Amino acid sequence: MKRPTSRKSLFCILPFCIILGLLVLFPVLVAFSNQQGVASKVKKATQKLDKQGQVKISIPVPKNIVKVNEEYQGGVFFTEARKTEIKRFRCSSCHNNKKVTILNAADISHADIQVIHGDKGKPLACDTCHSQDDRDFLVTSKGSKIDLDHVYDMCGQCHFRQKKDWIGGAHGKRVTYWAGERVVKNCTSCHNPHSPRFEKRWPQTYSVPHN
């Protein structure tokens, strides 16, 4: 027959039980207090979240970008600059009133350009997009100048559905992560402006079907 537990033994066990209970409850209390703290901060917040400052350190914004002339549902956004990627810009350094003394200068300078753009019966020419008065700019069908960094305005005259999808985010590719400022690729980041159609190709992850 067991000997009944003495009061002295109970007093010895009681502090241990209290300490064990505190160790179990402490993390729960801390988590609860943190939640209350975050909730109270949200309720007391009077200023909008600075999304640029929030991720500026971990996700720096690319340098060669320009602000897009139009806004999307989330506000302003940016795109890659075009002029910094053109090897022979400024165009006016050659296309000016000075006399050209080099034979076949146009063929030498632009031999790598092949215009395959537009309908077969009415293909586009150089002057369809490039301003004759100022070669450093593009020109719309109505005669308005377009900066080369904003080439999406030029492409959007004909490809207006694609431009709408590009502004909304359904067409094109984002340069930075989904957090922070929205920076997307320009039309000419992916498409050759003189021959924009992609050649047919198999997907890189294509697997040959087995019989």
C-alpha positions as CSV (number, residue, x, y, z in Angstrom):
1,M,0.0,0.0,0.0
2,K,1.3,3.5,-1.1
3,R,2.1,6.0,1.5
4,P,0.0,9.2,1.2
5,T,1.9,12.2,-0.2
6,S,2.9,14.7,2.4
7,R,2.3,18.4,2.4
8,K,6.0,19.0,2.2
9,S,6.2,17.1,-1.1
10,L,3.3,19.1,-2.6
11,F,5.0,22.3,-1.7
12,C,8.1,21.1,-3.5
13,I,6.3,20.2,-6.7
14,L,4.1,23.3,-6.8
15,P,6.8,25.8,-7.8
16,F,8.0,23.5,-10.6
17,C,4.4,23.3,-12.0
18,I,4.1,27.1,-11.9
19,I,7.4,27.6,-13.7
20,L,6.4,24.9,-16.3
21,G,3.1,26.7,-16.9
22,L,4.7,30.0,-17.4
23,L,7.1,28.6,-19.9
24,V,4.2,27.2,-21.9
25,L,2.0,30.3,-21.7
26,F,4.8,33.0,-22.2
27,P,5.2,32.4,-26.0
28,V,1.4,32.5,-26.4
29,L,1.1,35.8,-24.5
30,V,4.0,37.3,-26.6
31,A,2.4,36.3,-29.9
32,F,-1.0,37.7,-28.8
33,S,0.6,41.0,-27.6
34,N,2.4,41.4,-31.0
35,Q,-0.8,40.9,-32.9
36,Q,-2.5,43.5,-30.8
37,G,0.4,45.8,-31.5
38,V,0.2,45.4,-35.3
39,A,-3.5,45.8,-35.3
40,S,-3.4,49.0,-33.3
41,K,-0.7,50.4,-35.6
42,V,-2.8,49.7,-38.7
43,K,-5.8,51.3,-37.0
44,K,-3.8,54.4,-36.0
45,A,-2.1,54.7,-39.4
46,T,-2.8,58.0,-41.2
47,Q,-0.3,57.9,-44.0
48,K,-0.2,55.5,-47.0
49,L,2.6,52.9,-47.1
50,D,5.7,54.2,-48.8
51,K,6.2,51.2,-51.1
52,Q,9.4,52.6,-52.7
53,G,11.0,53.3,-49.3
54,Q,9.9,49.9,-48.0
55,V,11.9,47.9,-50.6
56,K,14.5,50.5,-51.7
57,I,17.4,48.8,-49.9
58,S,16.6,45.2,-50.8
59,I,15.2,45.8,-54.3
60,P,16.9,48.8,-55.9
61,V,15.2,50.4,-58.9
62,P,17.1,50.1,-62.2
63,K,18.9,53.2,-63.4
64,N,18.1,53.5,-67.1
65,I,14.3,53.8,-66.8
66,V,11.7,56.5,-67.7
67,K,8.3,57.2,-66.3
68,V,5.5,56.0,-68.6
69,N,3.2,58.8,-69.8
70,E,0.1,56.8,-68.9
71,E,-1.0,55.2,-65.6
72,Y,-2.3,51.8,-64.8
73,Q,-4.8,50.7,-62.1
74,G,-2.1,50.9,-59.5
75,G,-0.8,54.4,-60.4
76,V,2.4,55.4,-62.2
77,F,4.9,53.0,-63.5
78,F,8.2,52.9,-65.3
79,T,9.8,51.3,-68.3
80,E,13.3,50.6,-69.7
81,A,14.9,53.5,-71.6
82,R,15.5,53.0,-75.3
83,K,18.0,55.6,-76.3
84,T,20.8,54.3,-74.1
85,E,20.6,50.9,-75.9
86,I,21.0,52.4,-79.4
87,K,24.6,52.1,-80.4
88,R,24.6,54.9,-82.9
89,F,22.4,57.5,-81.2
90,R,22.1,60.4,-81.8
91,C,20.9,59.9,-85.3
92,S,21.3,63.6,-86.1
93,S,25.1,63.2,-85.8
94,C,24.9,61.7,-89.4
95,H,21.4,62.8,-90.5
96,N,22.0,66.5,-90.8
97,N,22.5,69.2,-93.4
98,K,26.2,68.3,-93.9
99,K,27.3,66.8,-97.1
100,V,27.9,63.0,-97.0
101,T,31.3,62.3,-98.5
102,I,31.4,58.5,-97.9
103,L,30.2,56.3,-100.7
104,N,27.3,54.0,-99.8
105,A,27.2,55.5,-96.3
106,A,23.6,54.4,-95.7
107,D,24.3,50.8,-96.6
108,I,27.4,50.8,-94.4
109,S,25.6,52.3,-91.4
110,H,22.3,50.4,-91.7
111,A,23.3,47.2,-93.5
112,D,22.1,45.2,-90.4
113,I,18.6,46.6,-90.6
114,Q,15.9,44.7,-92.6
115,V,12.4,46.2,-92.4
116,I,9.9,43.4,-92.3
117,H,7.0,45.3,-90.7
118,G,3.4,46.0,-91.9
119,D,1.2,44.4,-94.5
120,K,2.8,42.7,-97.5
121,G,1.0,44.9,-99.9
122,K,1.9,48.1,-98.0
123,P,5.1,47.5,-95.9
124,L,6.4,50.2,-93.6
125,A,9.3,52.4,-94.7
126,C,11.9,54.3,-92.6
127,D,10.0,57.6,-92.7
128,T,6.8,55.9,-91.6
129,C,8.1,56.0,-88.0
130,H,11.2,58.2,-88.1
131,S,10.8,62.0,-88.3
132,Q,12.3,63.4,-91.5
133,D,12.8,66.8,-89.8
134,D,14.5,65.5,-86.7
135,R,15.9,62.1,-86.9
136,D,16.4,61.9,-83.1
137,F,12.6,61.5,-82.8
138,L,9.9,59.2,-84.0
139,V,6.8,60.7,-85.6
140,T,3.1,59.7,-85.4
141,S,0.8,59.4,-88.4
142,K,-0.6,62.9,-87.4
143,G,2.9,64.4,-87.4
144,S,3.5,64.5,-83.6
145,K,7.0,63.8,-82.3
146,I,7.7,60.9,-80.0
147,D,10.8,60.5,-77.8
148,L,12.5,57.2,-78.5
149,D,12.4,56.3,-74.8
150,H,8.6,56.3,-75.2
151,V,8.4,54.0,-78.2
152,Y,5.3,52.3,-76.8
153,D,3.3,55.4,-77.9
154,M,4.6,54.8,-81.4
155,C,3.8,51.1,-81.4
156,G,0.5,51.6,-79.8
157,Q,-0.9,53.5,-82.8
158,C,-1.4,50.2,-84.6
159,H,-0.9,47.7,-81.8
160,F,-3.4,49.4,-79.5
161,R,-4.8,46.2,-78.0
162,Q,-1.3,45.1,-77.1
163,K,-0.5,48.5,-75.6
164,K,-3.6,48.3,-73.5
165,D,-2.6,44.9,-72.2
166,W,1.0,46.2,-71.6
167,I,-0.3,49.0,-69.5
168,G,-2.5,46.7,-67.5
169,G,0.2,44.1,-67.0
170,A,-1.1,41.2,-69.3
171,H,1.5,41.8,-72.0
172,G,5.2,42.2,-71.5
173,K,7.5,41.4,-68.6
174,R,8.3,43.0,-65.3
175,V,11.9,44.0,-64.8
176,T,11.9,44.1,-61.0
177,Y,10.2,41.9,-58.4
178,W,6.5,42.3,-57.6
179,A,7.2,44.4,-54.6
180,G,8.1,48.1,-54.9
181,E,8.0,50.3,-58.0
182,R,6.6,48.7,-61.1
183,V,9.2,48.7,-63.8
184,V,8.4,46.8,-67.1
185,K,10.2,46.1,-70.3
186,N,9.6,48.4,-73.2
187,C,8.3,47.1,-76.6
188,T,11.7,47.1,-78.1
189,S,13.2,45.3,-75.1
190,C,11.7,42.1,-76.6
191,H,10.7,43.0,-80.2
192,N,13.0,44.1,-83.0
193,P,11.3,47.4,-84.1
194,H,12.1,46.7,-87.7
195,S,11.1,43.1,-87.7
196,P,8.9,42.6,-84.6
197,R,7.4,39.2,-85.4
198,F,8.9,36.4,-83.4
199,E,10.1,33.3,-85.4
200,K,8.3,30.1,-84.8
201,R,10.1,27.9,-82.3
202,W,9.5,25.0,-79.9
203,P,9.2,25.8,-76.2
204,Q,12.5,25.3,-74.3
205,T,10.7,22.8,-72.0
206,Y,9.2,20.8,-74.9
207,S,9.5,17.1,-74.5
208,V,9.2,14.7,-77.4
209,P,6.0,12.6,-77.0
210,H,6.5,8.9,-76.4
211,N,4.5,6.3,-78.4
